[in-house]
Each structure stands twice: as structure tokens, then as C-alpha cells.
Amino acid sequence: MPSFSGLKAIVTDIEGTTSSISFVHDVLFPYAAEHLEDYVKAHAQEPAIAKILNEVAEIGELSPSDQSGQIALLLKWIRDDKKVTALKSLQGYIWESGYRRGAYQAHVYADVAPQLRQWKQQKLQLYVYSSGSVLAQKLFFEFSQAGNLLALFDGHFDTTIGAKREMASYRAISEQLALEPERILFLSDIVAELDAAASVGFQVCLLERPGNAPVAATAFPRAESFEQITLESV
């Protein structure tokens, strides 16, 4: 089992780490795709949504008045699983309506909630870093199958701080937390993300959950659950 020492904070990914990839791809993405057009038409005049649509128009080189074109591009981004901040922000708003209506609850692995609580008892700071928007992250843990876990987290990071495969993103997280990188453990199922974090000095651990893509070779510590992660000298 992997062992880590000297930690002050843990930063975790969501998809494939705390939660199944299938929930995101088989539940959340289809829900957003199904409801996106109606949501945009109903809320396009609201300042937050109008700002998102303007960003979509700019990226897609579309007219700001071309709502149909914007919707078509957003749906294409969903199909292609694009990590576009504007899309992720809009998805958060759409998913909020689904969570609050009781259309679904977010999946979390059985080991996650107990281990998060134990780490909090050990006085560790807990954060989320996901390509999903901060709103989407908060909804995910507020409306989880394990109950409301939101209060366990000290903060959230999304693509507004940078892409998850870029070293600069992890430097920025370290700076915002006012912690030396080696005092932070990053958990993810994606080797490229772990590479970026480790290059900055983060301690890292690869999560190998059911349904995750197999990783043939990596020098990074591996765990199949949060329970297997051992912390020393916290």
C-alpha cells in the first residue's frame, strides 16, 4: 500500500478517483445534452448564461446572436468530451436543476466518505480539482449517494486555474493554498495529470478504480481505494 508523509493537504480528482467514470459519462453527460437546448433558450438572458454563450460564440467564431450555432457547438463539445470552461460552467447550471429535482444522485465509491472524514480528523485540508466547474463539484458532493459531503472540503479548483495536465496549474494551486508542493498529495486516475503535479513537487497517487483505463507502466504509487492510502507523520 502506498505511504505518504509530511502532508498538510490532499487534492482529489473526481471522475475515476472518488467516483465512477460511468456515472459522469452515462448519467451526467447525457442529461446535460438532453436538456441543454431548452435550458439555453429559457435562461439565455440571464447574465451568467449570457456570458457563457458569448464565450462560446467567441471560441466558435460565431455571431453572438447565433443561438442555434452556439447550442450545436456546445452539444458537439459534450460528444467530444471537450474540457472547455464555458461548456463546463453551463453543464454545472444544467446539472443543478437535475440534482435539485432528484433526477439522480452522484456516485461515490464506498471507501471515499469514511476516508475523507478520517483525513479531516487528522487535520488535513481537503480540496477538489476537476475539469468540471466549481458549481458542478459542489453539487456532486452535496447530492452524493453517501449524503452531503460538501462540508468536508476546504475548497475547489476547476479549469479557471488552468488545465489539469499543465504544471502551471499545480504551481497556482500550491500558491493559493500557501503550502509547499511537497506538503500536498494529489489523487487522480490520469497519469498525465500526475506527471504535471509531480513535476512541480506534489506527492501523487494513481487510483485504479473499476472501469478506469488500465495503466501499463508508471513509477507512481498506486491504490485501488482510498483505504489503501497510508499517511505518516501528518
N, C-alpha and C positions, 0 to 999 in steps of 0.2 A: 504494500500500500504506500502511496506517495506521502512524503512527510515534508512539512514546511515550517520554518521558524522565523522569528523576528517580525511577525506581521502586525500591522495596525488596521488594515482594511482588506476586504475581499470585494472584487468587482466581478459580477457574473453576467454572462450572456443569457439569453432566454431560450430561443429555438435550438433544440438538440442538447441543451445543457440543464436548464431547470424543467424543461417542458418538451413534449414530443414535437418533432418536425411535422408529423401528420396533422396535429391539431391546427397548426398555422396554415398548412397548405390545403388541407381538406375541409376545414371549417371556416377559418377567418378570411382567407383569400377569396373563396367563392362567395361568402356573404358580402364582402366589400364589392366584388364585381357585380353581383346581382342587384345591389341597392345603390350603386354609385350614380347612375344616371338620374334616378328620382331624387336622390339626396342633393346632387348639384343643382338641379332645377328648382328645388324647394328652398335652398339656402344660399344661392349664388350671390344675393345682395348683401349677405351678412359680411362685415368687414374681414373676419378671419378667413372665410371661404373665398371671398373675392380676391384677397391677397394670394391665396394658393393658386387660384385659377390664372391670375396674372403671371405668376411664376411659371406655370405650365405653358402658357402661351409664349412666353419669352424663350423658354428652353426649346419648345417645338417650332419656333418661328411662325407662330400662328397669330392671327388677328385677335386682340383682346375681346372682340365681340363674337368670335367663332366658338361658341359654347359646344357645339356638336363636335368640332375638331378637337377641342380640349378633352371632352369626355372620351372620344375614341383613342386619343393618345394615352390617357390615364388607364384605360382598360388594357391597352397593349402593354403598358408597363407592368400591370398586375400579371398578365400572362407570362411576361418575360422575367418576372421576379426582380425588377429593377430597384436598386436602393436609392431612389430619387427622393430627396427630402420632402418635396411638395406632395408626392404621392403618399409617403408615409404619414405626413400630417393629416391629409384628407382621410386616409384609412382610419386613423385614430378617431376622428369625429364620427365616421360611419359605424365603427365597431362599438362606440359608446352607446348608440341607440340600441344595438343588439344586446349588449350586456345588460342594460337597464330594463329592457323588455323581457329578459330571461330567455333569450333565444339560445344561449349557450353559456357555459362556464369554462374558464381557462383550465386546461390540463396542466397539472404539475406532478412530477414523479413523487412517489410516496415518501422518499427519503428527504425531500427538499425542505418542507416546512419544519420538521423536527431539527434538522441540522442548522437551518438558518437561526432558529431560536437558541440553539446551543451556542452558536458563534456570537450571538448578541449577548448571551450571558457571560461569555468570555471577553466582553468589552470590545469586540471588533466592530468597526464601521462596515456597513454593507451597502453596496451600490449596484445598480444595473447599468450595463452598457449594451445597447441593442440598436439595430438599424431601424426598428420600429420607433415611432415618436415617443417622447416622454409621456404624453397623454395615453397612448396605447399601452405603454409599460405599466402605468399606474392602474389602468383599468384591468389589465391582465392579472395583477396581483390582488386587486381589491375584489374581483369577482372570480376567484380561483375555486377549483373543486375542493381545495383544502381550507376554504374560508378566506376571510380578509387578511392578507399577509402584508398589506401595504405599509403598516407601521413599523415593520421590521427593517425597512430600508431607509438609509440616511440621505439618499439622493439618486438621481437618474441622469444618464448621458445618452444622447442619440446622435444622429449624423450631423447635427449642427455643430458638434465639437470636432468633426472630421470622420473620414471613412474608417471602418474598423480594421482595414488591412494596411493602414498608414502609421508609421512610427510617430508622426507628429500628434496624432490623436491621443496616444498614450502619454506623451510628454505633457499635453494640455490637461489631461485628467490628473496626472501627478501634481501639476502646479495648482490646479483648482482644489485638490484635497490637501495641499500643503504638506505632502508626505514624500519622502524619498521613494523612488520607484521600487527599490528592493523591499520596501515595507508593505507592498501591495501584491496580492495574489489575484491573477486574472484566470477565470474559468471559461472555457469555450470548447466547442467541438470542431472548430476550424483551425487547421494548422497555420494557415497564412495569418490569421489574427494573432495566434500565439507567437508566431515569429516576430510580428511587429511589436507586440508588448514586451517580449523577452529582449529584443534588441535595445529597448530603452532601459531595461534593468528590472522589469517586473518579474516576480516569480509567476510561473504559469502551470496550468494543469489541463490536459486534454480529457474531455468527458466522452466516453464511449457508451452511448445510450442505445437501446434497441431502435433500429430504423435509421441510425446515423450511417453515413457513408464510411466504409472501412478505411482505416489509415494503415498503410503497409509499414512504413518506417518513419520514425521520428525519435529524437532523443528526449523529447519532453516527457515528464511524468504523466501517467495515465491513470484514470479511475473510471469505474463503471457506475459509481454513485457518489453522492456527497459523503456518505458514511465512510467511504474508504479513504477520505482525505484526512490525514493526521496533522494536527497543528501542535508545534512545540514552542515553548517559551513565548507564549502570547502575552 
